[in-house]
Amino acid sequence: MRTYSISEAARLLGVDRRTLHRWIRNKLVPEPAVQVISGVRLRFWSEADLAKLRRHKAARYWGKGKRTKTKGQRDD
């Protein structure tokens, strides 16, 4: 199964890697699998994780992710 680094996942989603870190920190998305390699914690995202991230982004953001949707607001 293919896995993606946080930078690769961010690029595929069209968001900054800091956005993914913020979503994890705020518990908006589940934390991906963490592997420790040479004492460094690395997160690796699976295809299933990316699908969850895409759903989260689609539910909360328009376009490329720069505009946040608010409750009751119509789509463009």
PyMOL Python script that loads the backbone (N, CA, C, O; Angstrom):
from pymol import cmd

cmd.read_pdbstr("""\
ATOM      1  N   MET A   1       0.848  -1.176   0.000  1.00  0.00           N
ATOM      2  CA  MET A   1       0.000   0.000   0.000  1.00  0.00           C
ATOM      3  C   MET A   1       0.896   1.244   0.000  1.00  0.00           C
ATOM      4  O   MET A   1       1.870   1.321   0.749  1.00  0.00           O
ATOM      5  N   ARG A   2       0.558   2.185  -0.829  1.00  0.00           N
ATOM      6  CA  ARG A   2       1.317   3.437  -0.958  1.00  0.00           C
ATOM      7  C   ARG A   2       1.036   4.326   0.240  1.00  0.00           C
ATOM      8  O   ARG A   2      -0.113   4.462   0.663  1.00  0.00           O
ATOM      9  N   THR A   3       2.076   4.929   0.785  1.00  0.00           N
ATOM     10  CA  THR A   3       1.915   5.907   1.859  1.00  0.00           C
ATOM     11  C   THR A   3       2.523   7.225   1.409  1.00  0.00           C
ATOM     12  O   THR A   3       3.367   7.267   0.513  1.00  0.00           O
ATOM     13  N   TYR A   4       2.079   8.296   2.048  1.00  0.00           N
ATOM     14  CA  TYR A   4       2.502   9.639   1.663  1.00  0.00           C
ATOM     15  C   TYR A   4       3.018  10.385   2.887  1.00  0.00           C
ATOM     16  O   TYR A   4       2.468  10.258   3.981  1.00  0.00           O
ATOM     17  N   SER A   5       4.070  11.156   2.695  1.00  0.00           N
ATOM     18  CA  SER A   5       4.559  12.021   3.772  1.00  0.00           C
ATOM     19  C   SER A   5       3.569  13.165   3.934  1.00  0.00           C
ATOM     20  O   SER A   5       2.681  13.346   3.101  1.00  0.00           O
ATOM     21  N   ILE A   6       3.718  13.929   4.992  1.00  0.00           N
ATOM     22  CA  ILE A   6       2.796  15.037   5.214  1.00  0.00           C
ATOM     23  C   ILE A   6       2.909  16.077   4.101  1.00  0.00           C
ATOM     24  O   ILE A   6       1.906  16.678   3.717  1.00  0.00           O
ATOM     25  N   SER A   7       4.109  16.294   3.582  1.00  0.00           N
ATOM     26  CA  SER A   7       4.283  17.248   2.479  1.00  0.00           C
ATOM     27  C   SER A   7       3.617  16.750   1.205  1.00  0.00           C
ATOM     28  O   SER A   7       2.986  17.524   0.486  1.00  0.00           O
ATOM     29  N   GLU A   8       3.758  15.453   0.923  1.00  0.00           N
ATOM     30  CA  GLU A   8       3.112  14.885  -0.263  1.00  0.00           C
ATOM     31  C   GLU A   8       1.593  14.945  -0.136  1.00  0.00           C
ATOM     32  O   GLU A   8       0.900  15.300  -1.089  1.00  0.00           O
ATOM     33  N   ALA A   9       1.077  14.598   1.047  1.00  0.00           N
ATOM     34  CA  ALA A   9      -0.370  14.638   1.268  1.00  0.00           C
ATOM     35  C   ALA A   9      -0.892  16.062   1.114  1.00  0.00           C
ATOM     36  O   ALA A   9      -1.935  16.280   0.499  1.00  0.00           O
ATOM     37  N   ALA A  10      -0.175  17.018   1.664  1.00  0.00           N
ATOM     38  CA  ALA A  10      -0.586  18.422   1.562  1.00  0.00           C
ATOM     39  C   ALA A  10      -0.619  18.866   0.107  1.00  0.00           C
ATOM     40  O   ALA A  10      -1.556  19.545  -0.315  1.00  0.00           O
ATOM     41  N   ARG A  11       0.390  18.492  -0.658  1.00  0.00           N
ATOM     42  CA  ARG A  11       0.431  18.868  -2.076  1.00  0.00           C
ATOM     43  C   ARG A  11      -0.748  18.263  -2.833  1.00  0.00           C
ATOM     44  O   ARG A  11      -1.369  18.939  -3.653  1.00  0.00           O
ATOM     45  N   LEU A  12      -1.063  16.991  -2.565  1.00  0.00           N
ATOM     46  CA  LEU A  12      -2.184  16.332  -3.234  1.00  0.00           C
ATOM     47  C   LEU A  12      -3.524  16.975  -2.875  1.00  0.00           C
ATOM     48  O   LEU A  12      -4.444  17.002  -3.692  1.00  0.00           O
ATOM     49  N   LEU A  13      -3.626  17.492  -1.651  1.00  0.00           N
ATOM     50  CA  LEU A  13      -4.871  18.123  -1.198  1.00  0.00           C
ATOM     51  C   LEU A  13      -4.963  19.590  -1.576  1.00  0.00           C
ATOM     52  O   LEU A  13      -6.046  20.176  -1.549  1.00  0.00           O
ATOM     53  N   GLY A  14      -3.830  20.185  -1.927  1.00  0.00           N
ATOM     54  CA  GLY A  14      -3.826  21.604  -2.260  1.00  0.00           C
ATOM     55  C   GLY A  14      -3.845  22.497  -1.039  1.00  0.00           C
ATOM     56  O   GLY A  14      -4.368  23.610  -1.086  1.00  0.00           O
ATOM     57  N   VAL A  15      -3.265  22.006   0.077  1.00  0.00           N
ATOM     58  CA  VAL A  15      -3.159  22.808   1.299  1.00  0.00           C
ATOM     59  C   VAL A  15      -1.702  22.811   1.747  1.00  0.00           C
ATOM     60  O   VAL A  15      -0.891  22.028   1.251  1.00  0.00           O
ATOM     61  N   ASP A  16      -1.380  23.682   2.674  1.00  0.00           N
ATOM     62  CA  ASP A  16      -0.033  23.741   3.221  1.00  0.00           C
ATOM     63  C   ASP A  16       0.138  22.635   4.262  1.00  0.00           C
ATOM     64  O   ASP A  16      -0.830  22.231   4.907  1.00  0.00           O
ATOM     65  N   ARG A  17       1.364  22.149   4.424  1.00  0.00           N
ATOM     66  CA  ARG A  17       1.604  21.096   5.421  1.00  0.00           C
ATOM     67  C   ARG A  17       1.271  21.577   6.824  1.00  0.00           C
ATOM     68  O   ARG A  17       0.874  20.784   7.678  1.00  0.00           O
ATOM     69  N   ARG A  18       1.433  22.896   7.070  1.00  0.00           N
ATOM     70  CA  ARG A  18       1.082  23.442   8.388  1.00  0.00           C
ATOM     71  C   ARG A  18      -0.412  23.322   8.646  1.00  0.00           C
ATOM     72  O   ARG A  18      -0.840  23.183   9.792  1.00  0.00           O
ATOM     73  N   THR A  19      -1.206  23.375   7.579  1.00  0.00           N
ATOM     74  CA  THR A  19      -2.651  23.194   7.719  1.00  0.00           C
ATOM     75  C   THR A  19      -2.952  21.787   8.221  1.00  0.00           C
ATOM     76  O   THR A  19      -3.782  21.612   9.112  1.00  0.00           O
ATOM     77  N   LEU A  20      -2.286  20.785   7.657  1.00  0.00           N
ATOM     78  CA  LEU A  20      -2.494  19.411   8.120  1.00  0.00           C
ATOM     79  C   LEU A  20      -2.084  19.256   9.576  1.00  0.00           C
ATOM     80  O   LEU A  20      -2.780  18.594  10.345  1.00  0.00           O
ATOM     81  N   HIS A  21      -0.965  19.856   9.964  1.00  0.00           N
ATOM     82  CA  HIS A  21      -0.536  19.804  11.365  1.00  0.00           C
ATOM     83  C   HIS A  21      -1.589  20.456  12.267  1.00  0.00           C
ATOM     84  O   HIS A  21      -1.878  19.947  13.349  1.00  0.00           O
ATOM     85  N   ARG A  22      -2.157  21.573  11.827  1.00  0.00           N
ATOM     86  CA  ARG A  22      -3.184  22.269  12.616  1.00  0.00           C
ATOM     87  C   ARG A  22      -4.442  21.411  12.739  1.00  0.00           C
ATOM     88  O   ARG A  22      -5.028  21.331  13.819  1.00  0.00           O
ATOM     89  N   TRP A  23      -4.864  20.769  11.647  1.00  0.00           N
ATOM     90  CA  TRP A  23      -6.046  19.914  11.694  1.00  0.00           C
ATOM     91  C   TRP A  23      -5.843  18.769  12.684  1.00  0.00           C
ATOM     92  O   TRP A  23      -6.764  18.417  13.421  1.00  0.00           O
ATOM     93  N   ILE A  24      -4.643  18.187  12.705  1.00  0.00           N
ATOM     94  CA  ILE A  24      -4.348  17.103  13.647  1.00  0.00           C
ATOM     95  C   ILE A  24      -4.354  17.641  15.074  1.00  0.00           C
ATOM     96  O   ILE A  24      -4.975  17.054  15.960  1.00  0.00           O
ATOM     97  N   ARG A  25      -3.664  18.758  15.297  1.00  0.00           N
ATOM     98  CA  ARG A  25      -3.568  19.350  16.634  1.00  0.00           C
ATOM     99  C   ARG A  25      -4.949  19.691  17.192  1.00  0.00           C
ATOM    100  O   ARG A  25      -5.204  19.507  18.382  1.00  0.00           O
ATOM    101  N   ASN A  26      -5.844  20.190  16.324  1.00  0.00           N
ATOM    102  CA  ASN A  26      -7.196  20.569  16.752  1.00  0.00           C
ATOM    103  C   ASN A  26      -8.176  19.402  16.702  1.00  0.00           C
ATOM    104  O   ASN A  26      -9.373  19.578  16.931  1.00  0.00           O
ATOM    105  N   LYS A  27      -7.662  18.207  16.402  1.00  0.00           N
ATOM    106  CA  LYS A  27      -8.448  16.976  16.349  1.00  0.00           C
ATOM    107  C   LYS A  27      -9.603  17.058  15.346  1.00  0.00           C
ATOM    108  O   LYS A  27     -10.681  16.512  15.580  1.00  0.00           O
ATOM    109  N   LEU A  28      -9.363  17.743  14.235  1.00  0.00           N
ATOM    110  CA  LEU A  28     -10.353  17.837  13.162  1.00  0.00           C
ATOM    111  C   LEU A  28     -10.277  16.626  12.239  1.00  0.00           C
ATOM    112  O   LEU A  28     -11.261  16.262  11.595  1.00  0.00           O
ATOM    113  N   VAL A  29      -9.109  16.010  12.180  1.00  0.00           N
ATOM    114  CA  VAL A  29      -8.908  14.786  11.397  1.00  0.00           C
ATOM    115  C   VAL A  29      -8.115  13.813  12.266  1.00  0.00           C
ATOM    116  O   VAL A  29      -7.348  14.239  13.130  1.00  0.00           O
ATOM    117  N   PRO A  30      -8.295  12.502  12.045  1.00  0.00           N
ATOM    118  CA  PRO A  30      -7.532  11.536  12.842  1.00  0.00           C
ATOM    119  C   PRO A  30      -6.045  11.584  12.497  1.00  0.00           C
ATOM    120  O   PRO A  30      -5.662  11.824  11.352  1.00  0.00           O
ATOM    121  N   GLU A  31      -5.230  11.354  13.500  1.00  0.00           N
ATOM    122  CA  GLU A  31      -3.784  11.352  13.283  1.00  0.00           C
ATOM    123  C   GLU A  31      -3.394  10.116  12.481  1.00  0.00           C
ATOM    124  O   GLU A  31      -3.858   9.016  12.781  1.00  0.00           O
ATOM    125  N   PRO A  32      -2.554  10.281  11.473  1.00  0.00           N
ATOM    126  CA  PRO A  32      -2.133   9.126  10.666  1.00  0.00           C
ATOM    127  C   PRO A  32      -1.135   8.260  11.430  1.00  0.00           C
ATOM    128  O   PRO A  32      -0.717   8.587  12.541  1.00  0.00           O
ATOM    129  N   ALA A  33      -0.771   7.156  10.806  1.00  0.00           N
ATOM    130  CA  ALA A  33       0.206   6.251  11.405  1.00  0.00           C
ATOM    131  C   ALA A  33       1.529   6.985  11.612  1.00  0.00           C
ATOM    132  O   ALA A  33       2.008   7.698  10.730  1.00  0.00           O
ATOM    133  N   VAL A  34       2.107   6.794  12.798  1.00  0.00           N
ATOM    134  CA  VAL A  34       3.379   7.436  13.124  1.00  0.00           C
ATOM    135  C   VAL A  34       4.454   6.360  13.177  1.00  0.00           C
ATOM    136  O   VAL A  34       4.280   5.327  13.824  1.00  0.00           O
ATOM    137  N   GLN A  35       5.557   6.608  12.496  1.00  0.00           N
ATOM    138  CA  GLN A  35       6.703   5.713  12.544  1.00  0.00           C
ATOM    139  C   GLN A  35       7.895   6.492  13.071  1.00  0.00           C
ATOM    140  O   GLN A  35       8.078   7.662  12.736  1.00  0.00           O
ATOM    141  N   VAL A  36       8.702   5.842  13.894  1.00  0.00           N
ATOM    142  CA  VAL A  36       9.923   6.465  14.397  1.00  0.00           C
ATOM    143  C   VAL A  36      11.088   5.879  13.609  1.00  0.00           C
ATOM    144  O   VAL A  36      11.367   4.682  13.673  1.00  0.00           O
ATOM    145  N   ILE A  37      11.754   6.748  12.871  1.00  0.00           N
ATOM    146  CA  ILE A  37      12.893   6.332  12.054  1.00  0.00           C
ATOM    147  C   ILE A  37      14.100   7.149  12.495  1.00  0.00           C
ATOM    148  O   ILE A  37      14.111   8.374  12.371  1.00  0.00           O
ATOM    149  N   SER A  38      15.107   6.467  13.007  1.00  0.00           N
ATOM    150  CA  SER A  38      16.325   7.113  13.520  1.00  0.00           C
ATOM    151  C   SER A  38      15.995   8.175  14.565  1.00  0.00           C
ATOM    152  O   SER A  38      16.618   9.236  14.599  1.00  0.00           O
ATOM    153  N   GLY A  39      15.019   7.884  15.412  1.00  0.00           N
ATOM    154  CA  GLY A  39      14.655   8.793  16.493  1.00  0.00           C
ATOM    155  C   GLY A  39      13.758   9.947  16.086  1.00  0.00           C
ATOM    156  O   GLY A  39      13.473  10.822  16.903  1.00  0.00           O
ATOM    157  N   VAL A  40      13.307   9.966  14.844  1.00  0.00           N
ATOM    158  CA  VAL A  40      12.448  11.047  14.353  1.00  0.00           C
ATOM    159  C   VAL A  40      11.049  10.492  14.117  1.00  0.00           C
ATOM    160  O   VAL A  40      10.881   9.473  13.447  1.00  0.00           O
ATOM    161  N   ARG A  41      10.028  11.181  14.682  1.00  0.00           N
ATOM    162  CA  ARG A  41       8.633  10.775  14.465  1.00  0.00           C
ATOM    163  C   ARG A  41       8.170  11.274  13.097  1.00  0.00           C
ATOM    164  O   ARG A  41       8.188  12.475  12.827  1.00  0.00           O
ATOM    165  N   LEU A  42       7.763  10.355  12.250  1.00  0.00           N
ATOM    166  CA  LEU A  42       7.262  10.706  10.925  1.00  0.00           C
ATOM    167  C   LEU A  42       5.839  10.192  10.774  1.00  0.00           C
ATOM    168  O   LEU A  42       5.530   9.070  11.174  1.00  0.00           O
ATOM    169  N   ARG A  43       4.975  11.021  10.194  1.00  0.00           N
ATOM    170  CA  ARG A  43       3.597  10.613   9.934  1.00  0.00           C
ATOM    171  C   ARG A  43       3.502  10.166   8.484  1.00  0.00           C
ATOM    172  O   ARG A  43       4.028  10.819   7.583  1.00  0.00           O
ATOM    173  N   PHE A  44       2.830   9.054   8.275  1.00  0.00           N
ATOM    174  CA  PHE A  44       2.607   8.564   6.924  1.00  0.00           C
ATOM    175  C   PHE A  44       1.121   8.382   6.706  1.00  0.00           C
ATOM    176  O   PHE A  44       0.440   7.732   7.499  1.00  0.00           O
ATOM    177  N   TRP A  45       0.622   8.961   5.623  1.00  0.00           N
ATOM    178  CA  TRP A  45      -0.800   8.948   5.293  1.00  0.00           C
ATOM    179  C   TRP A  45      -1.073   7.854   4.270  1.00  0.00           C
ATOM    180  O   TRP A  45      -0.344   7.727   3.286  1.00  0.00           O
ATOM    181  N   SER A  46      -2.115   7.068   4.495  1.00  0.00           N
ATOM    182  CA  SER A  46      -2.529   6.043   3.537  1.00  0.00           C
ATOM    183  C   SER A  46      -3.557   6.643   2.583  1.00  0.00           C
ATOM    184  O   SER A  46      -3.984   7.784   2.761  1.00  0.00           O
ATOM    185  N   GLU A  47      -3.951   5.875   1.575  1.00  0.00           N
ATOM    186  CA  GLU A  47      -4.998   6.327   0.650  1.00  0.00           C
ATOM    187  C   GLU A  47      -6.301   6.576   1.412  1.00  0.00           C
ATOM    188  O   GLU A  47      -7.016   7.534   1.118  1.00  0.00           O
ATOM    189  N   ALA A  48      -6.615   5.716   2.392  1.00  0.00           N
ATOM    190  CA  ALA A  48      -7.833   5.895   3.193  1.00  0.00           C
ATOM    191  C   ALA A  48      -7.760   7.191   4.000  1.00  0.00           C
ATOM    192  O   ALA A  48      -8.756   7.903   4.127  1.00  0.00           O
ATOM    193  N   ASP A  49      -6.583   7.497   4.543  1.00  0.00           N
ATOM    194  CA  ASP A  49      -6.401   8.758   5.277  1.00  0.00           C
ATOM    195  C   ASP A  49      -6.620   9.951   4.351  1.00  0.00           C
ATOM    196  O   ASP A  49      -7.260  10.930   4.734  1.00  0.00           O
ATOM    197  N   LEU A  50      -6.085   9.867   3.127  1.00  0.00           N
ATOM    198  CA  LEU A  50      -6.250  10.960   2.169  1.00  0.00           C
ATOM    199  C   LEU A  50      -7.717  11.161   1.818  1.00  0.00           C
ATOM    200  O   LEU A  50      -8.161  12.296   1.644  1.00  0.00           O
ATOM    201  N   ALA A  51      -8.476  10.073   1.713  1.00  0.00           N
ATOM    202  CA  ALA A  51      -9.910  10.190   1.417  1.00  0.00           C
ATOM    203  C   ALA A  51     -10.619  10.932   2.547  1.00  0.00           C
ATOM    204  O   ALA A  51     -11.496  11.756   2.286  1.00  0.00           O
ATOM    205  N   LYS A  52     -10.250  10.652   3.801  1.00  0.00           N
ATOM    206  CA  LYS A  52     -10.840  11.360   4.951  1.00  0.00           C
ATOM    207  C   LYS A  52     -10.481  12.841   4.908  1.00  0.00           C
ATOM    208  O   LYS A  52     -11.318  13.701   5.182  1.00  0.00           O
ATOM    209  N   LEU A  53      -9.235  13.129   4.565  1.00  0.00           N
ATOM    210  CA  LEU A  53      -8.799  14.523   4.481  1.00  0.00           C
ATOM    211  C   LEU A  53      -9.535  15.264   3.370  1.00  0.00           C
ATOM    212  O   LEU A  53      -9.912  16.424   3.536  1.00  0.00           O
ATOM    213  N   ARG A  54      -9.738  14.594   2.240  1.00  0.00           N
ATOM    214  CA  ARG A  54     -10.471  15.226   1.133  1.00  0.00           C
ATOM    215  C   ARG A  54     -11.910  15.542   1.543  1.00  0.00           C
ATOM    216  O   ARG A  54     -12.432  16.608   1.218  1.00  0.00           O
ATOM    217  N   ARG A  55     -12.548  14.607   2.260  1.00  0.00           N
ATOM    218  CA  ARG A  55     -13.926  14.852   2.730  1.00  0.00           C
ATOM    219  C   ARG A  55     -13.953  16.017   3.709  1.00  0.00           C
ATOM    220  O   ARG A  55     -14.850  16.858   3.652  1.00  0.00           O
ATOM    221  N   HIS A  56     -12.977  16.068   4.604  1.00  0.00           N
ATOM    222  CA  HIS A  56     -12.909  17.166   5.571  1.00  0.00           C
ATOM    223  C   HIS A  56     -12.748  18.496   4.848  1.00  0.00           C
ATOM    224  O   HIS A  56     -13.442  19.465   5.157  1.00  0.00           O
ATOM    225  N   LYS A  57     -11.843  18.541   3.897  1.00  0.00           N
ATOM    226  CA  LYS A  57     -11.601  19.780   3.159  1.00  0.00           C
ATOM    227  C   LYS A  57     -12.841  20.192   2.373  1.00  0.00           C
ATOM    228  O   LYS A  57     -13.205  21.367   2.372  1.00  0.00           O
ATOM    229  N   ALA A  58     -13.497  19.241   1.702  1.00  0.00           N
ATOM    230  CA  ALA A  58     -14.684  19.552   0.900  1.00  0.00           C
ATOM    231  C   ALA A  58     -15.817  20.084   1.771  1.00  0.00           C
ATOM    232  O   ALA A  58     -16.586  20.941   1.336  1.00  0.00           O
ATOM    233  N   ALA A  59     -15.923  19.581   2.993  1.00  0.00           N
ATOM    234  CA  ALA A  59     -16.994  20.016   3.890  1.00  0.00           C
ATOM    235  C   ALA A  59     -16.742  21.398   4.473  1.00  0.00           C
ATOM    236  O   ALA A  59     -17.690  22.088   4.848  1.00  0.00           O
ATOM    237  N   ARG A  60     -15.494  21.810   4.556  1.00  0.00           N
ATOM    238  CA  ARG A  60     -15.171  23.054   5.247  1.00  0.00           C
ATOM    239  C   ARG A  60     -14.615  24.161   4.381  1.00  0.00           C
ATOM    240  O   ARG A  60     -14.608  25.317   4.805  1.00  0.00           O
ATOM    241  N   TYR A  61     -14.148  23.851   3.181  1.00  0.00           N
ATOM    242  CA  TYR A  61     -13.460  24.862   2.379  1.00  0.00           C
ATOM    243  C   TYR A  61     -13.981  24.890   0.950  1.00  0.00           C
ATOM    244  O   TYR A  61     -14.439  23.878   0.421  1.00  0.00           O
ATOM    245  N   TRP A  62     -13.903  26.068   0.334  1.00  0.00           N
ATOM    246  CA  TRP A  62     -14.227  26.234  -1.082  1.00  0.00           C
ATOM    247  C   TRP A  62     -12.950  26.248  -1.885  1.00  0.00           C
ATOM    248  O   TRP A  62     -11.883  26.582  -1.370  1.00  0.00           O
ATOM    249  N   GLY A  63     -13.057  25.889  -3.130  1.00  0.00           N
ATOM    250  CA  GLY A  63     -11.933  26.027  -4.052  1.00  0.00           C
ATOM    251  C   GLY A  63     -10.677  25.352  -3.561  1.00  0.00           C
ATOM    252  O   GLY A  63     -10.680  24.160  -3.252  1.00  0.00           O
ATOM    253  N   LYS A  64      -9.607  26.110  -3.489  1.00  0.00           N
ATOM    254  CA  LYS A  64      -8.312  25.561  -3.099  1.00  0.00           C
ATOM    255  C   LYS A  64      -8.088  25.614  -1.598  1.00  0.00           C
ATOM    256  O   LYS A  64      -6.981  25.335  -1.138  1.00  0.00           O
ATOM    257  N   GLY A  65      -9.096  25.959  -0.828  1.00  0.00           N
ATOM    258  CA  GLY A  65      -8.956  25.921   0.615  1.00  0.00           C
ATOM    259  C   GLY A  65      -8.729  27.260   1.262  1.00  0.00           C
ATOM    260  O   GLY A  65      -8.470  27.318   2.465  1.00  0.00           O
ATOM    261  N   LYS A  66      -8.815  28.338   0.514  1.00  0.00           N
ATOM    262  CA  LYS A  66      -8.529  29.645   1.091  1.00  0.00           C
ATOM    263  C   LYS A  66      -9.751  30.261   1.767  1.00  0.00           C
ATOM    264  O   LYS A  66      -9.601  31.113   2.643  1.00  0.00           O
ATOM    265  N   ARG A  67     -10.950  29.850   1.380  1.00  0.00           N
ATOM    266  CA  ARG A  67     -12.158  30.437   1.959  1.00  0.00           C
ATOM    267  C   ARG A  67     -12.873  29.397   2.806  1.00  0.00           C
ATOM    268  O   ARG A  67     -13.200  28.314   2.320  1.00  0.00           O
ATOM    269  N   THR A  68     -13.114  29.716   4.053  1.00  0.00           N
ATOM    270  CA  THR A  68     -13.799  28.820   4.964  1.00  0.00           C
ATOM    271  C   THR A  68     -15.300  28.968   4.800  1.00  0.00           C
ATOM    272  O   THR A  68     -15.813  30.083   4.702  1.00  0.00           O
ATOM    273  N   LYS A  69     -16.006  27.839   4.770  1.00  0.00           N
ATOM    274  CA  LYS A  69     -17.459  27.870   4.716  1.00  0.00           C
ATOM    275  C   LYS A  69     -17.993  28.176   6.106  1.00  0.00           C
ATOM    276  O   LYS A  69     -17.455  27.696   7.104  1.00  0.00           O
ATOM    277  N   THR A  70     -19.049  28.973   6.170  1.00  0.00           N
ATOM    278  CA  THR A  70     -19.711  29.227   7.442  1.00  0.00           C
ATOM    279  C   THR A  70     -21.101  28.638   7.389  1.00  0.00           C
ATOM    280  O   THR A  70     -21.651  28.426   6.308  1.00  0.00           O
ATOM    281  N   LYS A  71     -21.671  28.374   8.542  1.00  0.00           N
ATOM    282  CA  LYS A  71     -22.978  27.741   8.627  1.00  0.00           C
ATOM    283  C   LYS A  71     -24.022  28.588   7.905  1.00  0.00           C
ATOM    284  O   LYS A  71     -24.124  29.792   8.139  1.00  0.00           O
ATOM    285  N   GLY A  72     -24.791  27.957   7.034  1.00  0.00           N
ATOM    286  CA  GLY A  72     -25.858  28.639   6.332  1.00  0.00           C
ATOM    287  C   GLY A  72     -25.429  29.412   5.102  1.00  0.00           C
ATOM    288  O   GLY A  72     -26.275  29.971   4.403  1.00  0.00           O
ATOM    289  N   GLN A  73     -24.138  29.459   4.820  1.00  0.00           N
ATOM    290  CA  GLN A  73     -23.644  30.210   3.676  1.00  0.00           C
ATOM    291  C   GLN A  73     -23.805  29.374   2.412  1.00  0.00           C
ATOM    292  O   GLN A  73     -23.531  28.174   2.414  1.00  0.00           O
ATOM    293  N   ARG A  74     -24.251  30.012   1.334  1.00  0.00           N
ATOM    294  CA  ARG A  74     -24.458  29.322   0.064  1.00  0.00           C
ATOM    295  C   ARG A  74     -23.139  29.151  -0.670  1.00  0.00           C
ATOM    296  O   ARG A  74     -22.203  29.929  -0.489  1.00  0.00           O
ATOM    297  N   ASP A  75     -23.083  28.109  -1.506  1.00  0.00           N
ATOM    298  CA  ASP A  75     -21.915  27.912  -2.374  1.00  0.00           C
ATOM    299  C   ASP A  75     -21.894  28.982  -3.445  1.00  0.00           C
ATOM    300  O   ASP A  75     -22.935  29.546  -3.784  1.00  0.00           O
ATOM    301  N   ASP A  76     -20.715  29.268  -3.980  1.00  0.00           N
ATOM    302  CA  ASP A  76     -20.578  30.238  -5.079  1.00  0.00           C
ATOM    303  C   ASP A  76     -21.202  29.700  -6.341  1.00  0.00           C
ATOM    304  O   ASP A  76     -21.186  30.372  -7.373  1.00  0.00           O
TER     305      ASP A  76
END
""", "prot")
cmd.dss("prot")
cmd.show_as("cartoon", "prot")
cmd.util.cbc("prot")
cmd.orient("prot")
